[in-house]
Amino acid sequence: MSNLFWLTDAQMTRLQPFFPKSHGKPRVDDRRVLSGIIFINRNRLRWCDTPKEYGPPKTLYNRWKRWSDKGVFAQMMDGLAAEAAVPKTVMIDATYLKAHRTATSLRSKKEGQATRGAV
């Protein structure tokens, strides 16, 4: 696939200060993993559809999940926005949401109907 996304050396240098310290076992190549995460998000792919050049999909997902929970990506956005001469607000559009087919059963019960387990 010739249209893969790869972070440049300059981009990696700017992002490096935001990476958490590695404890124990060294991390898999940060450039490959972050480039893969960006590619997946940019193209709205499922993790299992990751091109093999980025490595195992589980590795990408685990890094995305751990760093998201720690706030690493939010710190990256804040830090990069703060570097601008004029402060900017950086946002990520998350309007693409899918409802599971069982979501319709989650509607609130009508008044007068007993709920399960009610005494």
GIHULIN-V935128 format. One record per residue. N is the residue number from 1. RES is the residue in three letters. PHI is phi in degrees with one decimal (NA if undefined). BURIAL is b if it has 16 or more other C-alpha atoms within 10 Angstrom, else e. Layout:
n=N res=RES phi=PHI burial=BURIAL
n=N res=RES phi=PHI burial=BURIAL
This chain:
n=1 res=MET phi=NA burial=e
n=2 res=SER phi=-89.9 burial=e
n=3 res=ASN phi=-102.2 burial=e
n=4 res=LEU phi=-73.1 burial=e
n=5 res=PHE phi=-99.5 burial=b
n=6 res=TRP phi=-132.7 burial=b
n=7 res=LEU phi=-67.2 burial=e
n=8 res=THR phi=-82.4 burial=e
n=9 res=ASP phi=-61.4 burial=e
n=10 res=ALA phi=-64.0 burial=e
n=11 res=GLN phi=-65.3 burial=e
n=12 res=MET phi=-64.5 burial=e
n=13 res=THR phi=-63.3 burial=e
n=14 res=ARG phi=-69.1 burial=e
n=15 res=LEU phi=-85.1 burial=e
n=16 res=GLN phi=-50.2 burial=e
n=17 res=PRO phi=-62.9 burial=e
n=18 res=PHE phi=-90.5 burial=e
n=19 res=PHE phi=-70.8 burial=e
n=20 res=PRO phi=-69.3 burial=e
n=21 res=LYS phi=-66.5 burial=e
n=22 res=SER phi=-85.8 burial=e
n=23 res=HIS phi=-108.9 burial=e
n=24 res=GLY phi=77.4 burial=e
n=25 res=LYS phi=-65.7 burial=e
n=26 res=PRO phi=-62.4 burial=e
n=27 res=ARG phi=-72.1 burial=e
n=28 res=VAL phi=-66.0 burial=e
n=29 res=ASP phi=-45.6 burial=e
n=30 res=ASP phi=-61.4 burial=e
n=31 res=ARG phi=-60.7 burial=b
n=32 res=ARG phi=-63.3 burial=b
n=33 res=VAL phi=-68.0 burial=b
n=34 res=LEU phi=-65.4 burial=b
n=35 res=SER phi=-62.4 burial=b
n=36 res=GLY phi=-64.7 burial=b
n=37 res=ILE phi=-62.4 burial=b
n=38 res=ILE phi=-63.4 burial=b
n=39 res=PHE phi=-60.7 burial=b
n=40 res=ILE phi=-61.2 burial=b
n=41 res=ASN phi=-67.5 burial=e
n=42 res=ARG phi=-65.4 burial=e
n=43 res=ASN phi=-99.8 burial=e
n=44 res=ARG phi=53.1 burial=e
n=45 res=LEU phi=-96.3 burial=e
n=46 res=ARG phi=-82.0 burial=e
n=47 res=TRP phi=-58.1 burial=b
n=48 res=CYS phi=-69.6 burial=e
n=49 res=ASP phi=-95.7 burial=e
n=50 res=THR phi=-62.8 burial=b
n=51 res=PRO phi=-60.5 burial=e
n=52 res=LYS phi=-62.0 burial=e
n=53 res=GLU phi=-62.8 burial=e
n=54 res=TYR phi=-89.3 burial=b
n=55 res=GLY phi=97.5 burial=e
n=56 res=PRO phi=-64.6 burial=e
n=57 res=PRO phi=-59.2 burial=b
n=58 res=LYS phi=-63.1 burial=e
n=59 res=THR phi=-63.0 burial=b
n=60 res=LEU phi=-62.8 burial=b
n=61 res=TYR phi=-63.3 burial=b
n=62 res=ASN phi=-60.7 burial=e
n=63 res=ARG phi=-65.7 burial=b
n=64 res=TRP phi=-60.3 burial=b
n=65 res=LYS phi=-65.9 burial=e
n=66 res=ARG phi=-62.0 burial=e
n=67 res=TRP phi=-70.7 burial=e
n=68 res=SER phi=-66.7 burial=e
n=69 res=ASP phi=-62.7 burial=e
n=70 res=LYS phi=-80.7 burial=e
n=71 res=GLY phi=83.2 burial=e
n=72 res=VAL phi=-64.0 burial=b
n=73 res=PHE phi=-67.1 burial=b
n=74 res=ALA phi=-65.2 burial=b
n=75 res=GLN phi=-64.9 burial=e
n=76 res=MET phi=-61.1 burial=b
n=77 res=MET phi=-61.7 burial=b
n=78 res=ASP phi=-62.3 burial=b
n=79 res=GLY phi=-65.7 burial=e
n=80 res=LEU phi=-68.1 burial=b
n=81 res=ALA phi=-67.9 burial=e
n=82 res=ALA phi=-69.9 burial=e
n=83 res=GLU phi=-71.5 burial=e
n=84 res=ALA phi=-69.5 burial=e
n=85 res=ALA phi=-62.4 burial=e
n=86 res=VAL phi=-107.4 burial=e
n=87 res=PRO phi=-56.8 burial=e
n=88 res=LYS phi=-124.1 burial=e
n=89 res=THR phi=-101.9 burial=e
n=90 res=VAL phi=-106.7 burial=e
n=91 res=MET phi=-130.0 burial=e
n=92 res=ILE phi=-115.5 burial=e
n=93 res=ASP phi=-78.7 burial=e
n=94 res=ALA phi=-124.4 burial=e
n=95 res=THR phi=-83.2 burial=e
n=96 res=TYR phi=-86.6 burial=e
n=97 res=LEU phi=-126.8 burial=e
n=98 res=LYS phi=-114.8 burial=e
n=99 res=ALA phi=-96.3 burial=e
n=100 res=HIS phi=-71.2 burial=e
n=101 res=ARG phi=-60.7 burial=e
n=102 res=THR phi=-86.5 burial=e
n=103 res=ALA phi=-63.9 burial=e
n=104 res=THR phi=-67.5 burial=e
n=105 res=SER phi=-78.6 burial=e
n=106 res=LEU phi=-91.4 burial=e
n=107 res=ARG phi=-60.2 burial=e
n=108 res=SER phi=-66.8 burial=e
n=109 res=LYS phi=-70.8 burial=e
n=110 res=LYS phi=-69.8 burial=e
n=111 res=GLU phi=-61.6 burial=e
n=112 res=GLY phi=93.9 burial=e
n=113 res=GLN phi=-85.4 burial=e
n=114 res=ALA phi=-78.2 burial=e
n=115 res=THR phi=-91.7 burial=e
n=116 res=ARG phi=-62.5 burial=e
n=117 res=GLY phi=78.9 burial=e
n=118 res=ALA phi=-72.4 burial=e
n=119 res=VAL phi=-98.5 burial=e
